[in-house]
Amino acid sequence: MKINQRQLEKAMKKMGMQTETLDAEEVIIKTPEKDIVISNPQVARVSVMGQMTYQITGDAEERSRSGFTEEDVSLVMEKTGADRETAKKALEEEGDIASAILKLKS
């Protein structure tokens, strides 16, 4: 069954729903432990009886709050044999991957 876009929009309007596409470059969702960064996002804002809802699709990447990615932590773990928490702590203390690896190897 094929849905007629015009009829769909008319039905949504009748129910009090309005959709708007937003031009966004990046979306960041901040959690207590990490940030979820969505690049190349496609963002739709839907209003239903005054309540706003956002739908986001795109390329997501998780970043720790320290600015290091999970790949950075994994690299330090791989090169030093350290556990995740030790690798994260070394990255935060040293400020870069190479220094963190050197610190944990010494």
C-alpha positions in Angstrom: 0.0 0.0 0.0 1.5 3.3 -1.1 1.0 6.3 1.3 0.2 9.6 -0.3 2.5 12.2 1.3 -0.1 15.0 0.9 -2.8 12.9 2.7 -0.3 12.1 5.4 0.6 15.7 6.0 -3.1 16.7 6.0 -3.9 14.0 8.6 -0.9 15.0 10.8 -2.1 18.7 10.6 -5.6 17.6 11.6 -4.2 15.8 14.7 -2.2 18.9 15.6 1.2 17.6 14.4 3.7 19.8 12.7 7.1 18.7 11.3 10.0 20.9 10.6 13.5 19.9 9.3 16.3 21.7 11.0 19.7 22.6 9.4 22.2 21.3 11.9 26.0 20.7 11.6 26.5 18.6 14.7 24.4 17.3 17.6 25.9 16.7 21.0 24.1 14.7 23.8 25.9 15.2 27.1 25.6 12.5 29.7 27.5 12.5 33.1 30.2 10.1 31.8 30.5 10.9 28.1 29.3 12.9 25.2 27.5 11.4 22.2 28.5 13.4 19.1 26.4 13.0 16.0 28.0 14.4 12.9 26.2 14.9 9.5 22.8 14.9 11.4 19.4 15.0 9.9 17.2 16.6 12.5 13.4 16.7 12.4 11.4 18.7 15.0 7.9 17.4 15.6 5.3 19.5 17.5 2.3 17.6 18.8 -0.1 19.8 20.7 2.7 22.1 21.8 5.0 19.3 22.9 8.3 19.3 20.9 10.1 16.1 20.0 13.3 15.8 18.1 14.3 12.9 15.8 18.0 12.7 15.0 19.9 10.4 12.6 23.5 10.6 11.6 27.0 9.3 12.4 27.4 8.9 16.1 30.6 8.8 18.1 31.1 8.5 21.9 33.6 10.7 23.6 34.7 10.6 27.2 34.3 13.9 29.0 38.1 14.2 29.0 38.1 14.8 25.3 39.5 11.3 24.5 37.6 8.9 22.4 37.0 5.2 23.2 39.5 4.4 20.5 42.2 6.5 22.3 41.5 4.5 25.5 41.6 1.2 23.6 44.9 2.1 22.0 46.5 2.9 25.4 45.1 -0.4 26.8 46.5 -2.3 23.8 49.9 -0.8 24.0 50.3 -1.0 27.7 48.2 -4.0 28.9 46.4 -1.6 31.3 42.7 -2.0 32.2 40.2 0.6 31.0 40.1 2.7 34.1 43.9 2.9 34.4 44.2 3.9 30.7 41.5 6.6 31.1 43.2 8.0 34.2 46.6 8.1 32.5 45.1 9.9 29.5 43.4 12.5 31.8 46.6 13.0 33.8 49.0 13.2 31.0 46.9 15.0 28.4 47.9 13.0 25.3 48.1 9.4 24.1 51.9 9.1 23.8 52.6 10.5 27.3 49.9 8.2 28.8 51.5 5.1 27.1 55.0 6.1 28.3 53.8 6.7 31.8 52.1 3.3 32.0 55.1 1.5 30.5 57.6 2.9 32.9 
